[in-house]
Amino acid sequence: MKQLVVISGKGGTGKTTLCAALADLAFAEQRVIMADCDVDASNLPVLLNPQIRSSQEYIGSSRAVKTGECSGCGRCAEVCRFDGINSNGEVNAFKCEGCGSCVYVCPDNVLTLKAHKTGTVFNSETRFGPLIHAELERGEEASGKLVIKIKEQLSEYKDDFDIAFIDGSPGTGCPVIASLRGSDGALVVTEPTVSGFHDLKRVLEVANQLTIKSFVCINKANINEDMSSRIEQYCQQQNHILVGRLPYDKKVLDALKKRQTVIENKNELLTPKLRKIWKNLNSYL
């Protein structure tokens, strides 16, 4: 099973819209599975309206818990670098990082680490095949670990499907690195703006460090033709494969309102260009 991760240096570039459209095109000829690794704000489930088949709690961190009365020596508060506990051993659950320093130094042995739920992983079914996605609990920061859990579940289907489309997180942080893990290619979606170009370079550098083959798609290319040309020249100079340019089209909003892909919405402007992008990607993969 090939894995194509769709990522972007910044949010709002059209990453999820493109990922769903590619899955739609591939579904006609291949066995498709999808994963949404943007666990902080997953959008593929919103667009595809899946039927949840099963769910599993994910325990990705621990928190300190006070189990009895202490002498109030204050050693726990002294060693806590996150201000997660006071001198009386009272734990602030929102600040505790689960490092265990307070447990280690407590002379009264009234502090312990307790496993803590950080998210939920869902196995769902869509009109284009299965979808693995997850929700991070509010205030939790272990998004990279939860993404790894999604990728582990995805690998269990490696013999059952031909290709996996993975909607990654924007940016260059831990969730993006975890999304890229074990993939065969990264499709980086960018837009022709100064910030879009800057962040494109950063995410391409991350993929390069992980030796992941990179492809670039310029979305809304016609809003700034000069910047689009600069991005295209940069890709040529750095040997990044530009698989296509998509124009801005207000009709995309009509599709999203109906929870349809651009292909389902029969967009006459974008559908031929998306077919060409998929043909290019498929030949490389």
N, C-alpha and C positions, 0 to 999 in steps of 0.2 A: 504493500500500500504506500503510495506516494503521499507526502504531506506538504501542502502549500499554505504558508502562513501569510495572512494579509495584515500588514501593519502600517503605521504612519508615524511620522515624527511629532505630529500634533493632532489634536482632536478636530473633528468637523471637516475632514477632507473627503468623506464619502467612502470610507473603508468598509463599513458594514454593508452599505448598499451595493458596492462592487462585489464583495464576497458572496452575498446572496445571489446576485445575478450570475456569477460564474458557476455556482453550485447548480443553479437552474439549468444552465446550458449543458453542463457536464452530465446531469442526471439523465439526459436523453440517450446517452451512449455508454455510460460507465456506472459502476456501483459506487454511490456517493455516501459519505458520512461527514458530519460537520461537528465542529467544536467551537464554543465561544469562550475564549480565554481572557476576556475583559471582565473579570469577576467583580470589579468595582461598579461597573455600569454596563451590564451585558445588553446588547441591542438586537442580536439575532433572534432571541426568543420573542421580542416585541414585534419584530417584522414578520416572523414565520408562524407565530401563534401555535406552538407545538402542543401536543398532548403528552403530559408527563406520565411516563410509565413506572418510574421508580425514583426514589430519592434516598440519599444517605448523608447523615451528619458527618461533618469533617472536624476532627479534633486536631487543631494545628498549633495550639499554644497552651501554656499553663499560667496560672495566677497564684500568687501567694495567698494563703488563707490562715487566719488565726484560729487555733483550735482550743485555746484555754486562756487563763489569766497569766499575765507576765509580771515581772518585777519592775518594768518600766525603765530599764537601763538605757534605752535609746540607741543601742548598737545598730539595730536594724535601720533606723532612720539615717544614721551616719554613713552607712555603706550604700544606701539606695541612691543611685545617680539619676533617678527619674522622679524623685519626690513622690513616690508611690506609697509611702508608709510613714506614719508619724512615730514619735518617741514612745507612744503607748502600744505600738504594734498594730494599730488600726490601718488596714489596707484600703487604699483608694483603687478600686477595680479598674477605673478608666485610665489610670496612670501606670499601673503595674505592667511591667514587660516580661515577667516570668523568668528573670535571670537566676533567681535562687540565692542571691547574695545574702538576703535577710535570713533565709532559712539556715544558711551555713554558719552565720555568726551568732544566732540566737542562743544564749546560754540556758534558757528555760525550755527549749525544745517545744515551743507552742506554735511555731510557724511551719507550714508545709506547702508544697506545690500541688495544686489540683488541676487536672486536665480540663481544658476549656474549649467549648465549641466555638469555632471561628467562621464556619460557613456550612453550606449545604450543596451537595453535588446532585444534579438531576440527569437522568437518562430519559430523553423524550423522543417522540416521533413527529416528523414533519412531512410535508408533501414531497420533499426532495430526499428523504432518507432520515436516519437517526441524527439526533443532536445531543451532544453532551455539553452541559453548561452548569454554572454554579452561581451562587449568591454569597458574597462576603457579608458577615454580620456587621451591623452598624458600629463604627468606631474601631473595627479591627484593622490591623496593618499587615497581616500575614498573607497578602494576596499572591505573592510569588509561590508560596507553598501550596496554595489552593490550585493554582494553575498547573503545578507539577502533578497534582492528584488527577486533574482532568486529562493531562497528557498520558498518565499511566493507564487510565481507563480506556483512552483512545487506542493505545498500543495493543490492548486485548483483542481488538477487532482487525488487526493488521492482515489476517488471512481471509477476511470476509468481504473486504471492500477494495476498490481500485485506487481511490483517491480520497483524501481528507482535506476539507477546506476549513482552515482555522482562522477565526476572527480574533486577532490579537489586540492588546492594549495600545493606546497611543503613547508616544514618548520613548524613553530608552532605559527605563528602570527594570527592577527585578521581574515584574510580570512579563515584560517583553522578552527578556532573556530566557525565562522559563518557557514562553510560547515558542521560541525559536528552537528549543532543545529537540534534537532528533528529526528536524524537518528537512525536506529536500530542496526547498526554495522559499524565498521571502519576496512577496510582492509588496513593494512600498508605494503607497498611494500618497501623492503630494499635490499641492495646489500652487499656482504661480504667484506667490507673494513672497516678500522678503523673509518673513518668519517661516513660511512653508519650505523655502529653499534651504534656509539655515538648518531647520530640523531634519530635513531630508538627508543632509550630509551627516548629521550625527547618527541617525538610525542606520544608515548605510555602513558607517564605521563599525557600529556594534555587530551587524551581520557579518562584516568582513572579519572581525576579530574571532567570530565563532565559525568561520569558514563556511558560511551559508551562502549559496548562490543567490544573488539579488536581481530582482526585476523592478522596473520603475514604471508607474502609470501616472501621467499628469492629468488630474481631474480638473474640470472647469478651465481648461487650457485657454479658451478664448477670452477670458476676462482680463488677461494681461499677456499678449502675444510676445512681447519683448522678454518678459521673465520666463515664459515657457521655452523660448529659444535658448535662453541662458542655461536652463535646466537640461535641455536636450544636449547642448554642447558639453556641459559638465559630464553627463553620462557617457558621452563618446570618449572624452579625455580619460575618464577613470575606468573605462571598460565595464560600465554597468549597462545592462540590457534594457533599453526603453521598449516596452511591449505595446505602447499605445498612448494616444492623447484623446481625452473625452471632452466635448464642449459642455458648457453650462446650459442646462435646459430646465425650465420651470416645471415641465411636465413630470419630472422626477418626484416632485412633491405630491402630485396626484396619486402616483403609485404608492408612495409611503403612507398617505392617508388611508388608502384602501388595504394596507398591509400586503401589498403585492411587490414582486420584484419588477425591475424595469422591463424584463423580458415578458412577464405575464401581462404587464400594462400595454404591451405592443407599441413601445416607443420607437417610432420609425427612424428617428435621428440617431439614437444611441444603440439600438439593437445590432445593426450591422457592425458597428465599431467594437462592441463588446464581443461579438462572435469572432472578430479578427484577433482581439486580445487573447481570448481563450485558445484559439488555434495556435497562436505564438507560444503561449505558456505550455500548452499540452505537448508541443513538439520538443521544447526544451526539457520538460520533465520526463 
